[in-house]
Amino acid sequence: RDEKVRNFLKVHLRQDRICGVLEEPDIEAISETMTYFEFARGDQIIVQGAPGYTLFVMERGSAEVSVDGKVCNTLEEGSAFGGLAVLYSAPRTASVKALSDCGVWGANGENIHRQLQDNSQKNYAGNRKFLESVNIFSMMSDRQKDRLGEVCFTEVIKNGVRVMTEGDAPTAVYFVKQGELLVFKGGIVNKNGALEGGSQIATLHPGDCFGERVLIRNENRTATVVAKGSCELLCISKGDLMTVLGQDLIAAMERNCILLALKKSPWYSQFSPTQQNEMSKAMEIQDFAAGTPIGQDLHWCVVIDGRLSGKANGSPVVLERGHFFENGKMIPLSMIPQGRLERAPSTSAEQDLKDLVVAAGDGASAGVRLGFLTKNRLAGLMQKLGSSTATPEQAVEYPRRVMLARKVHIFRHLSD
């Protein structure tokens, strides 16, 4: 290969989300060992479900990407593809068919892994420090976090790129190091690989985790995540997570579900991350069988798995994973802004919940798993956090008083 080809490969490897974090010597080591392949029009370059051992870079020609027979992207000169299956030792998640005669360069998966592992070791200290700040790992041992720091990789995602797509098979769990990402439900991926339509259901910020639930339940992805601007993610494969954490993984993911709900709560989002951590630890977690009525003794409650059905302001409602309610009232997640609230939500936003019962489900989803605080438990928690509340009734009102205090201009700059 001549110098022009070498430069071409290095430029486009750097633009790949997997190789984007690598340094110049690492990129050069991969490019120097790449092999050239030719495919005729109509040939299958990659077959969905097959093992993935090679990352490709298209030098000439074009190809189409399809999932379950539906075209979802087009690859042109300079496109890098096939890296995710290599990185996570997973089956191919899509098929790639040549639309014209194509020339592609392939990088051996073992060589890529070697360079990524070397890079991960160079950045071990930084990755390990970041893991220390991730809430869901706060209950893990130092040894477990040390091991996770050794097996994690970094992905660099460009603006508008899909990190994962609803319906995809799960390969890894992601942690946001830098940037923001948007989470969508529904919509379709057009032939250029862009998401069209769908409803935005969340925004992810540094420190947030996503993609974890499907690893536990072995389901396909339930949402599409798209980068908003340039992002950097720390990624850990499904296999590595299970090997390092074992059953502790389930407890960590349940804790993450509770923490996310606390952050969205109009009242409990007013507390500091440290206080929210203490709240999540104080939560009781319990399974309830299908058909069980859920009483008013649960002051604050979040659905960890399964579904609840009932009525909100007289209309039928279903509460699924991540939905929460407080003191017999709920606020639809779509009406709660991201981040800490500067003002209490309007009265019209709150909906009265009645007749809550555990909805029936299939298999592992039969029944519901809830995380909750009773009034008595909340009173003990408030005292532990430094509040002078003496009774359960006073404890219930304390978070609301905190929010009201934040509305007063002269109190806004006071510490929690």
Salt bridges, closest charged atoms under 4 A:
GLU3 OE1 - ARG6 NH1 3.64
GLU23 OE1 - LYS122 NZ 3.72
GLU24 OE2 - LYS10 NZ 3.66
GLU24 OE1 - ARG14 NH2 2.34
ASP26 OD1 - LYS122 NZ 3.95
GLU32 OE2 - ARG6 NE 3.11
GLU38 OE2 - ARG60 NH2 3.38
GLU64 OE2 - LYS97 NZ 3.72
GLU132 OE1 - ARG128 NH1 2.61
GLU132 OE2 - LYS145 NZ 2.92
ASP142 OD1 - ARG128 NH2 3.77
ASP146 OD1 - ARG128 NE 2.66
GLU150 OE1 - ARG147 NH1 3.16
GLU155 OE1 - ARG17 NE 2.46
GLU180 OE2 - HIS205 NE2 3.64
GLU180 OE1 - LYS228 NZ 3.81
ASP208 OD2 - HIS205 ND1 3.93
ASP208 OD1 - LYS263 NZ 3.73
GLU212 OE2 - ARG321 NH2 3.58
GLU219 OE2 - ARG217 NE 3.44
GLU232 OE2 - LYS177 NZ 3.59
GLU254 OE2 - ARG369 NE 2.45
GLU278 OE2 - LYS281 NZ 3.88
GLU278 OE1 - LYS384 NZ 3.29
GLU284 OE2 - ARG377 NH1 3.70
ASP287 OD2 - ARG369 NH1 2.94
ASP305 OD1 - ARG213 NH2 3.13
ASP305 OD1 - ARG217 NH1 2.85
GLU326 OE2 - HIS299 NE2 3.60
GLU350 OE2 - ARG400 NH2 3.92
ASP352 OD1 - LYS329 NZ 2.42
ASP416 OD1 - ARG340 NH2 3.74
ASP416 OD1 - ARG406 NH2 2.42
